[in-house]
């Protein structure tokens, strides 16, 4: 299995599983080491606290919080496994229900 980052999209080439075709994972806003700087910038731009800025980001997500990189990785690992045989060439949104996710 190989994974390639292309902008906001992650593609998973599941060549090891001949029954599956490649999938596209759209992670939405994901908590990474860059998230604190994003939150601080949003707070400064809007004249609000960092807590308020983070709350604004989280309010736009159905699950009420931002998705972690580990959660996105779990989906990619599943798609690379033989258990994902029912998924063939699908675009999967992994943003916790965030508005603005990319759907095809």
C-alpha positions as CSV (number, residue, x, y, z in Angstrom):
1,X,0.0,0.0,0.0
2,X,1.2,3.5,-0.7
3,X,-0.3,6.8,0.3
4,X,0.3,10.1,-1.4
5,X,-0.6,13.5,-0.2
6,X,-2.1,15.7,-2.9
7,X,-3.2,19.1,-1.5
8,X,-6.1,18.5,0.9
9,X,-6.7,15.0,-0.5
10,X,-5.1,11.7,0.4
11,X,-5.2,8.9,-2.1
12,X,-4.8,5.3,-1.0
13,X,-3.5,2.9,-3.7
14,X,-4.8,-0.4,-2.5
15,X,-2.8,-2.5,-5.1
16,X,-2.1,-5.1,-2.5
17,X,-5.8,-5.9,-2.4
18,X,-6.7,-6.7,-6.1
19,X,-10.4,-6.6,-5.3
20,X,-10.3,-2.9,-4.4
21,X,-9.7,0.2,-6.6
22,X,-8.1,3.3,-5.3
23,X,-10.0,5.5,-2.8
24,X,-9.8,9.2,-2.1
25,X,-10.0,10.4,1.5
26,X,-11.0,14.0,2.2
27,X,-10.0,14.7,5.8
28,X,-11.5,18.2,6.3
29,X,-9.9,20.3,9.0
30,X,-7.6,17.9,11.0
31,X,-5.8,18.5,14.3
32,X,-2.1,18.5,13.6
33,X,1.0,20.3,15.0
34,X,-0.1,23.3,12.9
35,X,-3.5,23.6,14.5
36,X,-2.4,25.9,17.4
37,X,-1.0,28.5,15.0
38,X,-4.2,28.3,12.9
39,X,-6.3,28.9,16.0
40,X,-4.1,31.7,17.2
41,X,-4.3,33.4,13.8
42,X,-8.1,33.1,13.7
43,X,-8.3,34.6,17.2
44,X,-6.0,37.5,16.3
45,X,-7.9,38.2,13.0
46,X,-11.3,38.2,14.7
47,X,-10.2,39.8,18.0
48,X,-11.4,36.9,20.1
49,X,-9.7,34.5,22.5
50,X,-8.1,31.3,21.3
51,X,-10.7,29.3,23.2
52,X,-13.5,31.2,21.3
53,X,-11.7,30.6,18.0
54,X,-11.4,26.9,18.6
55,X,-15.0,26.8,19.6
56,X,-16.0,28.4,16.3
57,X,-14.1,25.8,14.3
58,X,-15.6,23.0,16.4
59,X,-19.1,24.4,16.0
60,X,-18.9,23.7,12.3
61,X,-18.4,20.0,12.9
62,X,-21.3,17.6,13.5
63,X,-19.3,15.6,16.1
64,X,-18.6,18.8,18.0
65,X,-14.8,18.6,17.7
66,X,-12.1,18.6,15.2
67,X,-10.9,15.2,13.7
68,X,-7.5,14.0,14.7
69,X,-4.8,12.7,12.3
70,X,-5.0,9.3,14.0
71,X,-8.7,9.1,13.1
72,X,-8.0,9.9,9.5
73,X,-5.2,7.3,9.5
74,X,-7.7,4.7,10.9
75,X,-10.0,5.2,7.9
76,X,-7.0,5.0,5.5
77,X,-5.9,1.7,7.2
78,X,-9.4,0.3,6.9
79,X,-9.6,1.2,3.2
80,X,-6.2,-0.5,2.6
81,X,-7.4,-3.7,4.3
82,X,-9.3,-6.6,2.8
83,X,-12.4,-5.6,4.9
84,X,-13.0,-2.7,2.6
85,X,-13.9,-4.9,-0.4
86,X,-17.3,-3.2,-0.7
87,X,-15.7,0.2,-1.3
88,X,-14.5,0.6,-4.8
89,X,-13.2,4.0,-6.0
90,X,-15.3,6.0,-3.6
91,X,-14.5,9.5,-2.2
92,X,-14.7,9.3,1.6
93,X,-15.2,12.4,3.7
94,X,-13.5,12.0,7.1
95,X,-14.2,15.4,8.5
96,X,-16.5,14.5,11.4
97,X,-19.4,16.0,9.4
98,X,-17.7,19.4,8.8
99,X,-19.4,21.8,6.5
100,X,-17.6,22.4,3.3
101,X,-16.2,18.9,2.9
102,X,-15.6,17.9,-0.6
103,X,-18.0,15.4,-2.1
104,X,-18.0,14.0,-5.7
